Amino acid sequence: METLRYLAGDSFLGRRDPRVLILVAALTIVVVAQVQDVRLMAVAAVVALVYYLSAGIPFAAVRANWLFVGVFVLLLAGLNGVIAGAQQYAGVATELFTIPGIGVAVTTATVSYTVTMLLRFLAIAATGFPLSFAIRPGDLSVAFARLGVPSRFAYGIDLTFRFIPTLAANLRETTAAQRLRGYEAGNTRNPLHRISRLRPLIVPVTVSAFVDAEDVADALDLRGFGSQRRTWLRTLQFRTPDLILLGFWTAATVLATAASVTGHMPGLWFG
C-alpha cells in the first residue's frame, strides 16, 4: 500500500508534534466559521498562509492539489456567494450591476460576502494542507490516538489517508493498461457517454479497491487488532514552539467564540 507523501522535510511545521497540526486545522475551522467581516477574514487568511508557508511544502509537488482547491473554491464559494449574498443582502447596499440572464443584482454587500467566503475556504485549505503533507505517515494514527480518539477510529483514519494515494495509483495503472488495449476516453460532450466510457476503468479499480481493503482487514485480524486495548510504541511530547502555536490558535478561538456569543463579532462589512 502506498504511503502519504511527506513533503515538509526539516521545516518548522515538519518538526512539530503532529497533534499540533491536527488541532490547528480544527481550530481554524471554528474561528473562520464565526467571522463575517471581510477585513478580519483577510487577516485570518494571511495568518493561515504564513502557517502554510512554514511547512516548506514545495509548490511543484502540490500544484495539482492547489489547482483543484482553487477551482472548487471558485465554483462553490464564488457562485454560491454571489447568489446567496444577493438574496440575503438585497437592498442593503449599493447595487453595482446585474448579472445578465439570471437577473441577480450584485451589490457591494454581495462582493464582500463572496470575498469573505473565498478567504474562508482559502484559510481552511492553507491549514489543512500541512495535515496531509507535513505529518509523517507513521505518526498520523498515533497523533489521533494521543488526542483521545479510540484506536479503531484512529487507525481507520490512518488507513483512509493511506488508501487515497493507493487508489490514485491503481487508477493510473489501470488507465495505462487499458490504453495499451486500445482504450480511449473520447472527446464527446455527452455526460452519459462520458460516464459509459469510464466503465473499463471503474470496474477494475473498484474490484482492486475491495481486494486491497480485504487484504488489509485480513492482516489486521491475523495480528489480533481490536481484541484488546492497543498501545503505541511511538511517544509524542509537546515542546515550547508547539505550545506557543496551540496557545495562539486557542486564544483566537476563544476570542472569536466569545465575540460571537456576546454579540460583539462584527457583521458583514461593505464600506
VEXMARGU-890033 format. One record per residue: residue in one letter; residue number from 1; x, y, z of N, C-alpha, C in turn. Coordinates in Angstrom, 2 decimals. Example, Ala and Ser with C-alpha at 12.3 -4.5 7.8 and 13.67 -1.06 7.14 Angstrom:
BEGIN
ATOM  res    n       nX       nY       nZ      caX      caY      caZ       cX       cY       cZ
ATOM    A    1    13.19    -5.69     7.80    12.30    -4.50     7.80    13.20    -3.30     7.80
ATOM    S    2    12.85    -2.25     7.08    13.67    -1.06     7.14    12.90     0.03     7.87
END
This chain:
BEGIN
ATOM  res    n       nX       nY       nZ      caX      caY      caZ       cX       cY       cZ
ATOM    M    1     0.84    -1.19     0.00     0.00     0.00     0.00     0.87     1.24     0.00
ATOM    E    2     0.58     2.19    -0.83     1.34     3.42    -0.88     1.11     4.23     0.39
ATOM    T    3     2.12     5.00     0.77     2.00     5.86     1.92     1.81     7.29     1.48
ATOM    L    4     1.48     8.13     2.45     1.30     9.54     2.16     2.62    10.17     1.76
ATOM    R    5     2.54    11.23     1.00     3.74    11.96     0.64     4.08    12.92     1.77
ATOM    Y    6     5.26    12.73     2.35     5.72    13.65     3.38     6.63    14.66     2.71
ATOM    L    7     6.20    15.92     2.67     6.90    16.94     1.90     7.46    18.07     2.75
ATOM    A    8     7.30    18.00     4.07     7.71    19.12     4.92     9.19    19.12     5.23
ATOM    G    9     9.85    17.97     5.11    11.28    17.91     5.38    11.60    18.32     6.81
ATOM    D   10    12.61    19.18     6.95    13.02    19.65     8.27    12.52    21.07     8.52
ATOM    S   11    11.38    21.40     7.95    10.81    22.74     8.11    10.26    22.93     9.52
ATOM    F   12     9.77    24.14     9.78     9.23    24.46    11.10     8.07    23.53    11.45
ATOM    L   13     7.10    23.39    10.55     5.97    22.50    10.83     6.37    21.03    10.76
ATOM    G   14     7.39    20.72     9.97     7.84    19.35     9.89     8.42    18.84    11.20
ATOM    R   15     8.88    19.76    12.05     9.44    19.38    13.35     8.42    19.43    14.48
ATOM    R   16     7.20    19.84    14.16     6.18    19.99    15.20     5.53    18.65    15.55
ATOM    D   17     4.98    18.62    16.75     4.18    17.47    17.16     2.97    17.36    16.23
ATOM    P   18     2.71    16.18    15.67     1.60    16.06    14.71     0.25    16.44    15.29
ATOM    R   19     0.10    16.36    16.60    -1.17    16.76    17.21    -1.43    18.25    17.01
ATOM    V   20    -0.35    19.03    16.95    -0.50    20.47    16.74    -1.13    20.74    15.38
ATOM    L   21    -0.67    20.05    14.35    -1.19    20.28    13.00    -2.66    19.88    12.91
ATOM    I   22    -3.05    18.82    13.62    -4.45    18.41    13.62    -5.31    19.43    14.34
ATOM    L   23    -4.86    19.88    15.51    -5.64    20.83    16.30    -5.73    22.19    15.62
ATOM    V   24    -4.64    22.63    15.00    -4.67    23.93    14.31    -5.68    23.91    13.17
ATOM    A   25    -5.71    22.84    12.40    -6.68    22.74    11.31    -8.11    22.77    11.84
ATOM    A   26    -8.36    22.07    12.95    -9.70    22.05    13.53   -10.08    23.40    14.11
ATOM    L   27    -9.16    24.04    14.82    -9.45    25.34    15.42    -9.65    26.42    14.36
ATOM    T   28    -8.93    26.30    13.25    -9.11    27.27    12.16   -10.54    27.23    11.63
ATOM    I   29   -11.08    26.04    11.48   -12.47    25.92    11.01   -13.42    26.60    11.98
ATOM    V   30   -13.19    26.41    13.28   -14.06    27.02    14.29   -13.97    28.54    14.23
ATOM    V   31   -12.77    29.07    14.05   -12.58    30.52    14.03   -13.21    31.14    12.79
ATOM    V   32   -12.84    30.67    11.61   -13.29    31.32    10.38   -14.78    31.13    10.15
ATOM    A   33   -15.37    30.09    10.75   -16.82    29.89    10.60   -17.61    30.98    11.31
ATOM    Q   34   -16.96    31.68    12.25   -17.66    32.71    13.02   -17.37    34.12    12.53
ATOM    V   35   -16.41    34.26    11.63   -16.01    35.59    11.14   -16.81    35.95     9.90
ATOM    Q   36   -17.40    37.14     9.90   -18.17    37.63     8.76   -17.56    38.87     8.13
ATOM    D   37   -16.78    39.61     8.90   -16.15    40.83     8.39   -15.00    40.44     7.46
ATOM    V   38   -15.03    40.95     6.23   -14.02    40.58     5.25   -12.63    41.02     5.68
ATOM    R   39   -12.54    42.10     6.46   -11.23    42.57     6.91   -10.61    41.59     7.92
ATOM    L   40   -11.44    41.11     8.86   -10.94    40.11     9.80   -10.63    38.79     9.10
ATOM    M   41   -11.45    38.47     8.09   -11.21    37.23     7.35    -9.91    37.32     6.56
ATOM    A   42    -9.59    38.51     6.05    -8.33    38.69     5.33    -7.14    38.47     6.27
ATOM    V   43    -7.27    38.97     7.50    -6.21    38.76     8.48    -6.05    37.27     8.78
ATOM    A   44    -7.18    36.58     8.95    -7.14    35.14     9.22    -6.51    34.38     8.06
ATOM    A   45    -6.82    34.79     6.83    -6.26    34.12     5.65    -4.75    34.34     5.57
ATOM    V   46    -4.29    35.55     5.88    -2.86    35.83     5.86    -2.13    34.99     6.90
ATOM    V   47    -2.70    34.92     8.11    -2.09    34.10     9.17    -2.03    32.63     8.74
ATOM    A   48    -3.10    32.16     8.13    -3.14    30.77     7.66    -2.10    30.52     6.58
ATOM    L   49    -1.90    31.48     5.68    -0.91    31.32     4.62     0.51    31.32     5.19
ATOM    V   50     0.76    32.18     6.18     2.08    32.18     6.83     2.33    30.83     7.50
ATOM    Y   51     1.30    30.32     8.14     1.39    29.00     8.76     1.70    27.94     7.71
ATOM    Y   52     1.01    28.00     6.57     1.24    27.03     5.50     2.66    27.13     4.96
ATOM    L   53     3.14    28.33     4.74     4.49    28.52     4.20     5.56    27.99     5.15
ATOM    S   54     5.26    27.99     6.45     6.25    27.49     7.41     6.42    25.98     7.31
ATOM    A   55     5.55    25.31     6.55     5.71    23.86     6.34     6.76    23.56     5.29
ATOM    G   56     7.10    24.55     4.45     8.12    24.33     3.43     7.73    23.32     2.38
ATOM    I   57     6.45    23.20     2.09     5.98    22.23     1.09     6.28    22.76    -0.31
ATOM    P   58     7.03    22.04    -1.14     7.34    22.53    -2.50     6.05    22.69    -3.31
ATOM    F   59     5.90    23.87    -3.91     4.67    24.14    -4.65     4.52    23.21    -5.85
ATOM    A   60     5.65    22.85    -6.47     5.58    21.98    -7.65     4.97    20.63    -7.30
ATOM    A   61     5.16    20.18    -6.07     4.64    18.87    -5.67     3.15    18.89    -5.37
ATOM    V   62     2.60    20.08    -5.09     1.18    20.17    -4.74     0.44    21.12    -5.68
ATOM    R   63     1.03    21.39    -6.84     0.39    22.32    -7.79    -0.99    21.81    -8.19
ATOM    A   64    -1.09    20.53    -8.51    -2.38    19.97    -8.92    -3.39    20.04    -7.79
ATOM    N   65    -2.94    19.85    -6.56    -3.85    19.92    -5.42    -4.41    21.32    -5.23
ATOM    W   66    -3.52    22.32    -5.36    -3.96    23.71    -5.23    -4.86    24.10    -6.39
ATOM    L   67    -4.59    23.57    -7.57    -5.45    23.85    -8.72    -6.86    23.32    -8.47
ATOM    F   68    -6.95    22.11    -7.96    -8.26    21.53    -7.65    -8.98    22.36    -6.59
ATOM    V   69    -8.25    22.74    -5.54    -8.86    23.55    -4.48    -9.32    24.90    -5.03
ATOM    G   70    -8.48    25.51    -5.89    -8.85    26.80    -6.46   -10.11    26.73    -7.29
ATOM    V   71   -10.20    25.72    -8.15   -11.40    25.57    -8.99   -12.61    25.27    -8.12
ATOM    F   72   -12.44    24.41    -7.14   -13.55    24.05    -6.25   -14.04    25.27    -5.48
ATOM    V   73   -13.11    26.05    -4.95   -13.49    27.23    -4.16   -14.17    28.27    -5.04
ATOM    L   74   -13.63    28.50    -6.23   -14.23    29.49    -7.12   -15.65    29.08    -7.52
ATOM    L   75   -15.83    27.81    -7.81   -17.16    27.35    -8.23   -18.14    27.33    -7.06
ATOM    L   76   -17.69    26.76    -5.94   -18.59    26.62    -4.80   -18.80    27.94    -4.07
ATOM    A   77   -17.69    28.52    -3.61   -17.79    29.75    -2.82   -18.13    30.95    -3.69
ATOM    G   78   -17.52    31.02    -4.89   -17.77    32.17    -5.74   -19.20    32.27    -6.21
ATOM    L   79   -19.68    31.24    -6.88   -21.05    31.26    -7.39   -22.07    31.28    -6.27
ATOM    N   80   -21.85    30.44    -5.26   -22.78    30.41    -4.14   -22.78    31.74    -3.38
ATOM    G   81   -21.60    32.34    -3.26   -21.53    33.62    -2.57   -22.27    34.72    -3.28
ATOM    V   82   -22.15    34.76    -4.60   -22.85    35.79    -5.38   -24.36    35.62    -5.27
ATOM    I   83   -24.83    34.39    -5.47   -26.28    34.15    -5.46   -26.86    34.29    -4.05
ATOM    A   84   -26.22    33.63    -3.08   -26.73    33.70    -1.70   -26.59    35.10    -1.14
ATOM    G   85   -25.48    35.76    -1.45   -25.28    37.12    -0.96   -26.30    38.09    -1.52
ATOM    A   86   -26.63    37.91    -2.80   -27.63    38.78    -3.43   -29.00    38.61    -2.78
ATOM    Q   87   -29.34    37.39    -2.41   -30.63    37.14    -1.78   -30.65    37.60    -0.32
ATOM    Q   88   -29.55    37.40     0.38   -29.51    37.70     1.81   -29.36    39.19     2.10
ATOM    Y   89   -28.65    39.90     1.22   -28.37    41.31     1.48   -28.96    42.21     0.40
ATOM    A   90   -30.08    41.78    -0.16   -30.74    42.59    -1.20   -31.27    43.88    -0.60
ATOM    G   91   -30.96    44.99    -1.26   -31.49    46.29    -0.86   -30.80    46.94     0.31
ATOM    V   92   -29.68    46.38     0.79   -29.00    46.99     1.94   -27.67    47.63     1.55
ATOM    A   93   -27.32    47.60     0.28   -26.06    48.17    -0.17   -26.21    48.70    -1.59
ATOM    T   94   -25.17    49.39    -2.04   -25.19    49.98    -3.37   -25.10    48.90    -4.44
ATOM    E   95   -26.03    48.96    -5.40   -26.02    47.98    -6.49   -24.96    48.37    -7.51
ATOM    L   96   -24.13    47.42    -7.88   -23.06    47.66    -8.84   -23.49    47.31   -10.26
ATOM    F   97   -24.05    46.12   -10.44   -24.54    45.71   -11.76   -25.45    44.50   -11.58
ATOM    T   98   -26.09    44.11   -12.66   -26.97    42.94   -12.66   -26.41    41.90   -13.61
ATOM    I   99   -26.32    40.67   -13.14   -25.80    39.59   -13.99   -26.84    39.26   -15.05
ATOM    P  100   -26.48    39.41   -16.32   -27.45    39.13   -17.39   -27.83    37.66   -17.44
ATOM    G  101   -29.04    37.41   -17.81   -29.52    36.04   -17.94   -30.23    35.52   -16.71
ATOM    I  102   -29.63    35.75   -15.53   -30.25    35.27   -14.29   -30.82    36.41   -13.46
ATOM    G  103   -30.47    37.65   -13.82   -31.06    38.80   -13.17   -30.66    39.00   -11.72
ATOM    V  104   -29.50    38.50   -11.32   -29.02    38.66    -9.94   -28.32    40.00    -9.81
ATOM    A  105   -28.79    40.81    -8.87   -28.19    42.13    -8.64   -26.97    41.99    -7.74
ATOM    V  106   -25.83    42.42    -8.23   -24.58    42.35    -7.46   -24.37    43.69    -6.77
ATOM    T  107   -24.30    43.67    -5.46   -24.08    44.87    -4.67   -22.73    44.80    -3.97
ATOM    T  108   -22.38    45.89    -3.29   -21.13    45.89    -2.52   -21.18    44.85    -1.40
ATOM    A  109   -22.38    44.63    -0.85   -22.53    43.59     0.18   -22.32    42.21    -0.41
ATOM    T  110   -22.80    42.00    -1.64   -22.61    40.71    -2.30   -21.13    40.43    -2.53
ATOM    V  111   -20.41    41.45    -2.99   -18.97    41.29    -3.23   -18.24    40.98    -1.93
ATOM    S  112   -18.59    41.71    -0.86   -17.95    41.48     0.43   -18.24    40.08     0.94
ATOM    Y  113   -19.48    39.64     0.80   -19.88    38.30     1.24   -19.13    37.22     0.46
ATOM    T  114   -19.01    37.41    -0.85   -18.33    36.43    -1.70   -16.84    36.36    -1.38
ATOM    V  115   -16.20    37.51    -1.24   -14.77    37.53    -0.92   -14.52    36.89     0.45
ATOM    T  116   -15.43    37.15     1.39   -15.30    36.54     2.72   -15.34    35.02     2.63
ATOM    M  117   -16.26    34.50     1.82   -16.35    33.05     1.65   -15.09    32.49     0.98
ATOM    L  118   -14.59    33.19    -0.03   -13.37    32.73    -0.70   -12.20    32.68     0.26
ATOM    L  119   -12.05    33.73     1.07   -10.95    33.77     2.03   -11.13    32.72     3.12
ATOM    R  120   -12.38    32.45     3.48   -12.64    31.42     4.50   -12.16    30.05     4.01
ATOM    F  121   -12.52    29.70     2.79   -12.09    28.40     2.25   -10.57    28.37     2.05
ATOM    L  122    -9.99    29.51     1.67    -8.54    29.58     1.50    -7.83    29.33     2.82
ATOM    A  123    -8.33    29.93     3.89    -7.72    29.73     5.21    -7.82    28.28     5.66
ATOM    I  124    -8.98    27.66     5.41    -9.15    26.26     5.78    -8.21    25.36     4.99
ATOM    A  125    -8.08    25.64     3.68    -7.18    24.84     2.84    -5.73    25.02     3.25
ATOM    A  126    -5.34    26.25     3.58    -3.95    26.53     3.93    -3.53    25.81     5.21
ATOM    T  127    -4.44    25.68     6.16    -4.10    24.94     7.39    -4.36    23.45     7.24
ATOM    G  128    -5.11    23.06     6.22    -5.38    21.64     6.00    -4.30    20.93     5.22
ATOM    F  129    -3.62    21.65     4.33    -2.56    21.03     3.53    -1.43    20.46     4.39
ATOM    P  130    -0.94    21.18     5.42     0.09    20.57     6.27    -0.39    19.30     6.96
ATOM    L  131    -1.70    19.18     7.19    -2.24    17.97     7.78    -2.00    16.76     6.88
ATOM    S  132    -1.99    17.00     5.57    -1.81    15.91     4.61    -0.35    15.69     4.22
ATOM    F  133     0.45    16.76     4.22     1.80    16.65     3.66     2.92    16.95     4.67
ATOM    A  134     2.58    17.34     5.90     3.62    17.66     6.88     3.59    16.74     8.09
ATOM    I  135     2.76    15.71     8.03     2.74    14.70     9.10     3.28    13.39     8.52
ATOM    R  136     4.26    12.83     9.19     4.81    11.56     8.72     3.74    10.47     8.80
ATOM    P  137     3.66     9.62     7.79     2.59     8.62     7.75     2.47     7.78     9.01
ATOM    G  138     3.60     7.44     9.60     3.55     6.62    10.80     3.07     7.33    12.04
ATOM    D  139     3.00     8.66    11.99     2.59     9.45    13.16     1.11     9.78    13.17
ATOM    L  140     0.42     9.56    12.06    -0.96    10.03    11.94    -1.88     9.32    12.93
ATOM    S  141    -1.87     8.00    12.91    -2.76     7.26    13.82    -2.35     7.47    15.28
ATOM    V  142    -1.05     7.59    15.53    -0.58     7.83    16.90    -1.08     9.17    17.40
ATOM    A  143    -1.03    10.19    16.53    -1.47    11.52    16.93    -2.96    11.53    17.29
ATOM    F  144    -3.78    10.89    16.47    -5.21    10.85    16.77    -5.47    10.07    18.06
ATOM    A  145    -4.72     8.98    18.26    -4.90     8.20    19.49    -4.51     9.02    20.72
ATOM    R  146    -3.42     9.80    20.61    -2.99    10.62    21.74    -3.97    11.76    22.02
ATOM    L  147    -4.80    12.09    21.04    -5.83    13.11    21.24    -7.10    12.53    21.85
ATOM    G  148    -7.07    11.26    22.17    -8.21    10.64    22.81    -9.16     9.91    21.88
ATOM    V  149    -8.83     9.87    20.60    -9.68     9.15    19.65    -9.49     7.65    19.85
ATOM    P  150   -10.57     6.85    19.92   -10.43     5.40    20.07    -9.52     4.81    19.01
ATOM    S  151    -8.79     3.76    19.37    -7.78     3.20    18.47    -8.38     2.73    17.15
ATOM    R  152    -9.61     2.20    17.18   -10.24     1.75    15.94   -10.43     2.92    14.98
ATOM    F  153   -10.93     4.04    15.51   -11.14     5.20    14.66    -9.81     5.83    14.24
ATOM    A  154    -8.85     5.86    15.17    -7.54     6.44    14.84    -6.87     5.66    13.72
ATOM    Y  155    -6.91     4.35    13.81    -6.29     3.54    12.77    -7.11     3.59    11.48
ATOM    G  156    -8.43     3.72    11.62    -9.28     3.86    10.43    -8.97     5.14     9.67
ATOM    I  157    -8.75     6.24    10.41    -8.37     7.50     9.76    -7.03     7.35     9.06
ATOM    D  158    -6.09     6.69     9.73    -4.77     6.48     9.15    -4.87     5.67     7.86
ATOM    L  159    -5.66     4.60     7.87    -5.81     3.77     6.68    -6.51     4.52     5.56
ATOM    T  160    -7.45     5.39     5.93    -8.14     6.18     4.90    -7.16     7.09     4.17
ATOM    F  161    -6.31     7.78     4.92    -5.33     8.66     4.30    -4.33     7.88     3.46
ATOM    R  162    -3.99     6.68     3.89    -3.05     5.86     3.12    -3.71     5.26     1.88
ATOM    F  163    -5.02     5.03     1.96    -5.71     4.35     0.87    -5.93     5.28    -0.33
ATOM    I  164    -6.06     6.59    -0.08    -6.33     7.53    -1.17    -5.23     7.51    -2.23
ATOM    P  165    -3.94     7.67    -1.86    -2.90     7.60    -2.90    -2.81     6.22    -3.55
ATOM    T  166    -3.15     5.17    -2.81    -3.16     3.83    -3.40    -4.22     3.73    -4.47
ATOM    L  167    -5.39     4.28    -4.20    -6.47     4.28    -5.17    -6.09     5.08    -6.41
ATOM    A  168    -5.43     6.22    -6.20    -4.98     7.03    -7.34    -3.94     6.28    -8.17
ATOM    A  169    -3.03     5.56    -7.51    -2.03     4.78    -8.24    -2.68     3.66    -9.04
ATOM    N  170    -3.68     3.00    -8.45    -4.40     1.95    -9.18    -5.11     2.50   -10.40
ATOM    L  171    -5.66     3.70   -10.26    -6.35     4.32   -11.40    -5.37     4.62   -12.53
ATOM    R  172    -4.18     5.14   -12.17    -3.16     5.42   -13.19    -2.72     4.14   -13.88
ATOM    E  173    -2.47     3.09   -13.11    -2.03     1.83   -13.70    -3.11     1.22   -14.58
ATOM    T  174    -4.36     1.29   -14.13    -5.46     0.74   -14.93    -5.64     1.52   -16.22
ATOM    T  175    -5.53     2.84   -16.14    -5.66     3.67   -17.34    -4.57     3.34   -18.35
ATOM    A  176    -3.33     3.19   -17.86    -2.22     2.85   -18.76    -2.43     1.47   -19.38
ATOM    A  177    -2.89     0.51   -18.58    -3.12    -0.84   -19.11    -4.24    -0.86   -20.15
ATOM    Q  178    -5.30    -0.10   -19.90    -6.42    -0.07   -20.85    -6.03     0.65   -22.14
ATOM    R  179    -5.17     1.64   -22.03    -4.72     2.34   -23.25    -3.88     1.41   -24.12
ATOM    L  180    -3.12     0.53   -23.50    -2.37    -0.45   -24.28    -3.30    -1.40   -25.02
ATOM    R  181    -4.51    -1.53   -24.52    -5.51    -2.38   -25.17    -6.40    -1.59   -26.14
ATOM    G  182    -6.04    -0.32   -26.37    -6.78     0.49   -27.32    -7.86     1.36   -26.72
ATOM    Y  183    -7.88     1.51   -25.40    -8.91     2.33   -24.76    -8.64     3.80   -24.98
ATOM    E  184    -9.69     4.55   -25.34    -9.62     6.00   -25.48   -10.87     6.59   -24.83
ATOM    A  185   -10.66     7.65   -24.04   -11.80     8.27   -23.35   -12.74     8.97   -24.30
ATOM    G  186   -12.21     9.49   -25.42   -13.07    10.18   -26.38   -13.28    11.63   -26.00
ATOM    N  187   -13.76    12.41   -26.94   -13.98    13.84   -26.73   -15.45    14.22   -26.75
ATOM    T  188   -16.34    13.26   -26.55   -17.75    13.57   -26.57   -18.14    14.48   -25.41
ATOM    R  189   -19.10    15.36   -25.66   -19.58    16.26   -24.62   -20.81    15.71   -23.91
ATOM    N  190   -21.33    14.61   -24.39   -22.49    14.00   -23.75   -22.07    13.37   -22.42
ATOM    P  191   -22.60    13.85   -21.28   -22.16    13.32   -19.99   -22.45    11.84   -19.82
ATOM    L  192   -23.57    11.35   -20.38   -23.89     9.93   -20.27   -22.88     9.07   -21.03
ATOM    H  193   -22.47     9.55   -22.21   -21.47     8.82   -22.98   -20.11     8.83   -22.27
ATOM    R  194   -19.79     9.96   -21.65   -18.51    10.05   -20.94   -18.48     9.07   -19.77
ATOM    I  195   -19.62     8.98   -19.06   -19.69     8.04   -17.94   -19.58     6.60   -18.43
ATOM    S  196   -20.27     6.29   -19.52   -20.21     4.93   -20.06   -18.81     4.58   -20.54
ATOM    R  197   -18.07     5.59   -21.02   -16.71     5.33   -21.49   -15.75     5.05   -20.33
ATOM    L  198   -16.17     5.42   -19.11   -15.31     5.18   -17.95   -15.48     3.77   -17.39
ATOM    R  199   -16.40     3.00   -17.95   -16.66     1.66   -17.43   -15.41     0.78   -17.40
ATOM    P  200   -14.56     0.79   -18.44   -13.35    -0.05   -18.39   -12.39     0.35   -17.28
ATOM    L  201   -12.55     1.55   -16.72   -11.69     1.98   -15.62   -12.35     1.75   -14.27
ATOM    I  202   -13.65     2.04   -14.18   -14.34     1.97   -12.90   -14.37     0.55   -12.35
ATOM    V  203   -14.69    -0.42   -13.21   -14.84    -1.80   -12.74   -13.54    -2.36   -12.17
ATOM    P  204   -12.42    -2.34   -12.90   -11.19    -2.91   -12.32   -10.67    -2.13   -11.13
ATOM    V  205   -10.82    -0.80   -11.13   -10.35    -0.01    -9.99   -11.17    -0.33    -8.75
ATOM    T  206   -12.49    -0.46    -8.91   -13.35    -0.79    -7.78   -13.04    -2.17    -7.23
ATOM    V  207   -12.87    -3.15    -8.12   -12.53    -4.51    -7.68   -11.19    -4.51    -6.95
ATOM    S  208   -10.21    -3.79    -7.50    -8.90    -3.72    -6.86    -8.98    -3.07    -5.49
ATOM    A  209    -9.84    -2.04    -5.36   -10.00    -1.38    -4.07   -10.57    -2.34    -3.03
ATOM    F  210   -11.57    -3.13    -3.42   -12.15    -4.10    -2.49   -11.13    -5.17    -2.10
ATOM    V  211   -10.32    -5.61    -3.07    -9.31    -6.62    -2.78    -8.27    -6.08    -1.80
ATOM    D  212    -7.81    -4.83    -2.04    -6.84    -4.23    -1.13    -7.42    -4.07     0.27
ATOM    A  213    -8.67    -3.62     0.35    -9.31    -3.44     1.65    -9.44    -4.77     2.39
ATOM    E  214    -9.78    -5.83     1.66    -9.90    -7.15     2.29    -8.55    -7.66     2.76
ATOM    D  215    -7.50    -7.40     1.98    -6.15    -7.81     2.39    -5.74    -7.11     3.69
ATOM    V  216    -6.03    -5.81     3.78    -5.69    -5.07     4.99    -6.50    -5.59     6.18
ATOM    A  217    -7.78    -5.85     5.96    -8.63    -6.37     7.05    -8.12    -7.73     7.53
ATOM    D  218    -7.73    -8.60     6.59    -7.20    -9.91     6.97    -5.90    -9.77     7.75
ATOM    A  219    -5.05    -8.84     7.31    -3.78    -8.63     8.01    -4.02    -8.14     9.44
ATOM    L  220    -4.99    -7.26     9.62    -5.31    -6.77    10.96    -5.87    -7.89    11.84
ATOM    D  221    -6.73    -8.72    11.25    -7.29    -9.84    12.02    -6.22   -10.82    12.44
ATOM    L  222    -5.27   -11.11    11.55    -4.19   -12.04    11.87    -3.30   -11.53    13.00
ATOM    R  223    -3.25   -10.21    13.14    -2.44    -9.60    14.21    -3.26    -9.32    15.46
ATOM    G  224    -4.51    -9.78    15.48    -5.34    -9.63    16.67    -5.77    -8.20    16.94
ATOM    F  225    -5.85    -7.38    15.89    -6.22    -5.98    16.10    -7.66    -5.89    16.59
ATOM    G  226    -7.87    -5.10    17.65    -9.20    -4.87    18.17    -9.62    -5.80    19.27
ATOM    S  227    -8.86    -6.87    19.51    -9.23    -7.82    20.56    -8.93    -7.27    21.95
ATOM    Q  228    -7.91    -6.42    22.05    -7.55    -5.80    23.32    -7.21    -4.34    23.08
ATOM    R  229    -7.06    -3.61    24.18    -6.71    -2.20    24.08    -5.34    -2.06    23.45
ATOM    R  230    -5.24    -1.20    22.44    -4.00    -1.05    21.68    -3.06    -0.07    22.37
ATOM    T  231    -1.78    -0.41    22.40    -0.76     0.51    22.89     0.09     0.97    21.71
ATOM    W  232     0.79     2.08    21.91     1.56     2.69    20.82     3.00     2.86    21.27
ATOM    L  233     3.92     2.36    20.46     5.34     2.47    20.78     5.83     3.90    20.62
ATOM    R  234     5.31     4.60    19.63     5.73     5.97    19.35     5.23     6.91    20.44
ATOM    T  235     6.13     7.70    21.00     5.76     8.67    22.03     5.78    10.07    21.43
ATOM    L  236     4.85    10.91    21.88     4.76    12.29    21.42     4.84    13.22    22.62
ATOM    Q  237     5.52    14.34    22.44     5.67    15.28    23.54     5.65    16.70    23.00
ATOM    F  238     4.81    17.54    23.59     4.74    18.94    23.19     6.01    19.66    23.62
ATOM    R  239     6.52    20.49    22.71     7.66    21.35    23.03     7.20    22.80    23.06
ATOM    T  240     8.11    23.70    23.39     7.73    25.10    23.55     7.09    25.69    22.29
ATOM    P  241     7.67    25.51    21.08     7.00    26.05    19.88     5.61    25.45    19.67
ATOM    D  242     5.44    24.18    20.02     4.12    23.56    19.90     3.11    24.25    20.80
ATOM    L  243     3.51    24.51    22.03     2.61    25.15    22.98     2.30    26.58    22.58
ATOM    I  244     3.28    27.26    21.98     3.03    28.64    21.52     2.01    28.65    20.39
ATOM    L  245     2.18    27.75    19.43     1.23    27.65    18.32    -0.18    27.33    18.83
ATOM    L  246    -0.27    26.33    19.69    -1.57    25.96    20.23    -2.17    27.08    21.06
ATOM    G  247    -1.34    27.77    21.81    -1.84    28.89    22.61    -2.40    30.00    21.75
ATOM    F  248    -1.70    30.31    20.65    -2.18    31.36    19.74    -3.52    30.99    19.13
ATOM    W  249    -3.61    29.77    18.59    -4.86    29.36    17.93    -6.00    29.17    18.94
ATOM    T  250    -5.66    28.71    20.14    -6.70    28.57    21.17    -7.22    29.93    21.59
ATOM    A  251    -6.31    30.90    21.75    -6.74    32.25    22.12    -7.63    32.86    21.04
ATOM    A  252    -7.25    32.66    19.77    -8.07    33.17    18.67    -9.45    32.53    18.67
ATOM    T  253    -9.50    31.23    18.96   -10.78    30.53    19.00   -11.65    31.03    20.14
ATOM    V  254   -11.05    31.23    21.31   -11.80    31.72    22.47   -12.32    33.13    22.22
ATOM    L  255   -11.47    34.00    21.65   -11.90    35.37    21.36   -13.03    35.40    20.34
ATOM    A  256   -12.90    34.61    19.27   -13.94    34.59    18.25   -15.26    34.05    18.81
ATOM    T  257   -15.17    33.00    19.61   -16.38    32.42    20.20   -17.03    33.38    21.19
ATOM    A  258   -16.21    34.01    22.02   -16.74    34.96    22.99   -17.40    36.15    22.30
ATOM    A  259   -16.75    36.64    21.23   -17.33    37.77    20.49   -18.65    37.38    19.83
ATOM    S  260   -18.73    36.17    19.34   -19.98    35.72    18.71   -21.09    35.54    19.73
ATOM    V  261   -20.76    34.97    20.88   -21.77    34.71    21.91   -22.29    36.01    22.50
ATOM    T  262   -21.40    36.97    22.72   -21.80    38.24    23.34   -22.32    39.26    22.34
ATOM    G  263   -22.28    38.93    21.06   -22.79    39.85    20.05   -21.81    40.93    19.63
ATOM    H  264   -20.55    40.78    19.98   -19.54    41.78    19.62   -18.78    41.44    18.34
ATOM    M  265   -19.09    40.31    17.72   -18.43    39.96    16.47   -18.95    40.86    15.35
ATOM    P  266   -18.05    41.58    14.66   -18.50    42.47    13.57   -19.25    41.69    12.49
ATOM    G  267   -20.29    42.29    11.96   -21.04    41.66    10.89   -20.41    41.91     9.54
ATOM    L  268   -21.17    41.70     8.50   -20.65    41.88     7.14   -20.26    43.33     6.92
ATOM    W  269   -19.06    43.54     6.39   -18.59    44.89     6.11   -18.63    45.13     4.60
ATOM    F  270   -19.29    46.22     4.21   -19.35    46.54     2.78   -19.16    48.02     2.54
ATOM    G  271   -18.33    48.66     3.37   -17.98    50.05     3.15   -18.95    51.04     3.73
END
